[in-house]
């Protein structure tokens, strides 16, 4: 197995993140620092990250979390601020977020130790849909501006793909994109002359936020994870008005304080 894939399976990072860790000279094999993410390794190769030896593949865990405002979409923060991983019980696993939401944004985000799934959900080639509910000002947004968003707008890092856009009520939009550029929805709205007040991700791939309380999480069932791997995005769109399947029992809440 290639080294980057081995690290992803061991829950160190996504495959892309694992490649960066290797190139940063943080990985050793058999006691020697390596820089080639494609190096063939196995569980007996003595792979270590930052001096800590790995024992092979961990149990795969995937959680959907309702991120509150102010929580960071990172695995850890050097300033001790609360991160999305703090909201999920890790049971010793090295979890990390899939995709990002700005600190002042809320909504659905995945947390996992499954590097292959993280790659599947975030790589631009898969065009995984993400739906956001956005409040903007001034309000309402005129139809010609909505049409501009649907057709794609020119940003400083290139033209966006066509988006699905509807105005739920004056000044409240639902925008579905198939890219994951930094601050993309906010920048798209600025192009048409509207600034974002609030932004909440309500769907990611085949998963929807529905009634999951803010700050809560639930672990995905095997069937849900397989749906993400297959790319069952259309089924989520078709089921827009139907209740989402519950995933594995009670919603877990973090204690306050």
Buried (B, 14 or more C-beta within 10 A) or exposed (E): BBBBBBBBBBBBBBBBBBBEBBBEEBBBBEEEEBEBBEBEBEEEBEBBBEEEEBEEBBEBBBBBBBBBBEBBBBBEEEEEEBBBBBBBEBEEBBBBBBBBBBBEBBBBBBBBBBBBBBBBBBBEEBEBBBBBBBBBEEBBBEEEBBEBBBEBBEBEEEEBEEBBBEBEEEBBBBBBBBBBBEBBBBBBBBBBEBEBEBBBBBBBBBBBBBEBEBBBBBBBBEEBBEBBEEBBBEEBEEEEEEEBBEBEEEBBEBEEE
